[in-house]
C-alpha cells in the first residue's frame, strides 16, 4: 500500500535552492528550481480556473516526462514576486493541437518552465503543479480534475483517478473558458 502525505497542513520539502515559499487560505507561491523566479497565484475561484493533466505529445516533450500536471489561473490574479526580468520566452504553433501559438515562460537561469500562455486562452496562464512550493496543494486544491489527450497516454500510466477523461483534446473549448470568465 502506498504511503500518503498528511495534507491537513502545509508541506514544504527541501526542493531546489529557495526556501521562502508560503501558503495562505486563498493564495500560494510557485518557485523555479534555482529560486530566481517566484510567483503568487490563487488557490480558489475565481482566479483559479481549473486543474488538469495533459498527455498531449507537446506536453510530454516540453516536460521531458510522460505528461504534464497543470493548473490555469487568470492573469489578473497572477503576481510576479521576483524574477520577472529573468524569465525567457519561446513560442511556436507548429505542433500545438489548437493551431494557436503557445508561449513558454521559463527561468533564464535554471530553465524551469513556470507557465505557458496560449493565444487560444487570452487572459490566462497555464502553470505547472510541480513548481508549487507547498506540496500539500498537489493533493488538495490543485489535484487534477481533468485528464486531456488520453489517446496519447502511455500504456503504463492508468490515468488520474476520478478525473474527467478527454480522449481527443480539451475538456472545455477556449470559447467556453473565455465566456465563463468574461475575457
For each residue, the residues with C-beta under 8 A, 3 or more apart:
1:
2:
3:
4: 7 139
5: 11 135 136 139
6: 9 11 136
7: 4 11 136 139 140
8: 136
9: 6 136
10: 23 134 136
11: 5 6 7 134 135 136
12: 19 21 133 134 135
13: 135
14: 19
15: 33 133
16: 31 32 33 34 35 110
17: 33 34 35
18: 21 31 32 34 35 38 133
19: 12 14
20: 29 31 35 38
21: 12 18 28 29 30 31 38 133 134
22: 28 29 133 134
23: 10 27 28 29 43 133 134 136 137
24: 27 28
25: 43
26: 42 43 44
27: 23 24 40 41 42 43
28: 21 22 23 24 40 41 43 132 133 134 137
29: 20 21 22 23 38 39 40 41 81 132 133 134
30: 21 38 39 41 114 127 128 131 132 133
31: 16 18 20 21 35 37 38 39 131 133
32: 16 18 35 36 37 38 83 106 107 109 110 112 114 131
33: 15 16 17 107 110 111 112
34: 16 17 18 107 109 110 112
35: 16 17 18 20 31 32 38
36: 32 82 83 86 107 108 109 110
37: 31 32 80 82 83 84 86 87 107 112 114
38: 18 20 21 29 30 31 32 35 80 81 82 83
39: 29 30 31 78 79 80 81 114 115 127 131
40: 27 28 29 78 79 81
41: 27 28 29 30 47 48 71 73 77 78 79 127
42: 26 27 45 46 47 48 73 74 77
43: 23 25 26 27 28 48 137 141 142
44: 26 47 48 141
45: 42 48 49
46: 42 74 77 181
47: 41 42 44 73 74 76 77 78
48: 41 42 43 44 45 51 71 72 73 77 141
49: 45 71 72 73 74 124 177 181
50: 71 72 145 146 171 172
51: 48 70 71 72 129 142 143 144 145 146
52: 69 70 71 72 144 145 146 147 148 163 171
53: 67 68 69 70 144 146 147 148 159 160 163
54: 59 67 68 70 147 148 149
55: 59 60 66 67 147 148 149 150 151 152 153 154
56: 59 60 97 148 149 152
57: 60 61 95 152
58: 61 62 95 96 97 102
59: 54 55 56 62 63 67 68 70 149
60: 55 56 57 63 65 66 67 68 152
61: 57 58 64
62: 58 59 68 104 113
63: 59 60 67 68 113 128
64: 61
65: 60 68
66: 55 60 153 154 157
67: 53 54 55 59 60 63 153 157
68: 53 54 59 60 62 63 65 128
69: 52 53 128 129 130 138 144
70: 51 52 53 54 59 126 127 128 129 144
71: 41 48 49 50 51 52 126 127 129 142
72: 48 49 50 51 52 121 124 125 126 127 177
73: 41 42 47 48 49 77 78 124 125 127
74: 42 46 47 49 77 78 123 124 181 183
75: 78 123 124 125
76: 47 123
77: 41 42 46 47 48 73 74
78: 39 40 41 47 73 74 75 115 125 127
79: 39 40 41
80: 37 38 39 83 84
81: 29 38 39 40
82: 36 37 38
83: 32 36 37 38 80 86 87 107
84: 37 80 87
85:
86: 36 37 83 107 108 109
87: 37 83 84 105 106 107 108 114
88: 105 106 107 108
89: 103 104 105 106
90: 103 104 106
91: 101 102 103 104
92: 95 96 101 102
93: 96 99 100 101 102 119
94:
95: 57 58 92
96: 58 92 93 99 100 101 102 118
97: 56 58 149 169
98: 118 120 170 174
99: 93 96
100: 93 96 118 119 120 174
101: 91 92 93 96 118 119
102: 58 91 92 93 96 116 117 118 119
103: 89 90 91 116 117 118 119
104: 62 89 90 91 113 116
105: 87 88 89 113 114 115 116 117 125
106: 32 87 88 89 90 111 112 113 114
107: 32 33 34 36 37 83 86 87 88 110 111 112 114
108: 36 86 87 88
109: 32 34 36 86
110: 16 32 33 34 36 107
111: 33 106 107
112: 32 33 34 37 106 107 131
113: 62 63 104 105 106 116 128 131
114: 30 32 37 39 87 105 106 107 127 128 131
115: 39 78 105 125 126 127 128
116: 102 103 104 105 113 125 126
117: 102 103 105 121 124 125 126
118: 96 98 100 101 102 103 121 124 126 174
119: 93 100 101 102 103 122
120: 98 100 174
121: 72 117 118 124 126 174 177 178
122: 119 178 183
123: 74 75 76 178 181 183
124: 49 72 73 74 75 117 118 121 177 181 183
125: 72 73 75 78 105 115 116 117
126: 70 71 72 115 116 117 118 121
127: 30 39 41 70 71 72 73 78 114 115 131
128: 30 63 68 69 70 113 114 115 131
129: 51 69 70 71 132 137 138 142 144
130: 69
131: 30 31 32 39 112 113 114 127 128
132: 28 29 30 129 135 137 138 142
133: 12 15 18 21 22 23 28 29 30 31
134: 10 11 12 21 22 23 28 29 137
135: 5 11 12 13 132 138 139
136: 5 6 7 8 9 10 11 23 139 140
137: 23 28 43 129 132 134 140 141 142
138: 69 129 132 135 142 143
139: 4 5 7 135 136 143
140: 7 136 137 143
141: 43 44 48 137
142: 43 51 71 129 132 137 138
143: 51 138 139 140
144: 51 52 53 69 70 129 147 160 163
145: 50 51 52 163 164
146: 50 51 52 53 163 164 166 171
147: 52 53 54 55 144 150 153 159 160 163 164 165 166
148: 52 53 54 55 56 166 169 170 171
149: 54 55 56 59 97 152 153 166 167 168 169
150: 55 147 153 159 165 166 167
151: 55 167 168
152: 55 56 57 60 149
153: 55 66 67 147 149 150 157 159
154: 55 66 157
155:
156:
157: 66 67 153 154
158:
159: 53 147 150 153 163 165
160: 53 144 147 163
161:
162:
163: 52 53 144 145 146 147 159 160
164: 145 146 147 171
165: 147 150 159
166: 146 147 148 149 150 169 170 171
167: 149 150 151
168: 149 151
169: 97 148 149 166
170: 98 148 166 173 174
171: 50 52 146 148 164 166
172: 50 176 177 180
173: 170 176 177
174: 98 100 118 120 121 170 177 178
175: 178 179
176: 172 173 179 180
177: 49 72 121 124 172 173 174 180 181 183
178: 121 122 123 174 175 181 182 183
179: 175 176 182
180: 172 176 177
181: 46 49 74 123 124 177 178
182: 178 179
183: 74 122 123 124 177 178
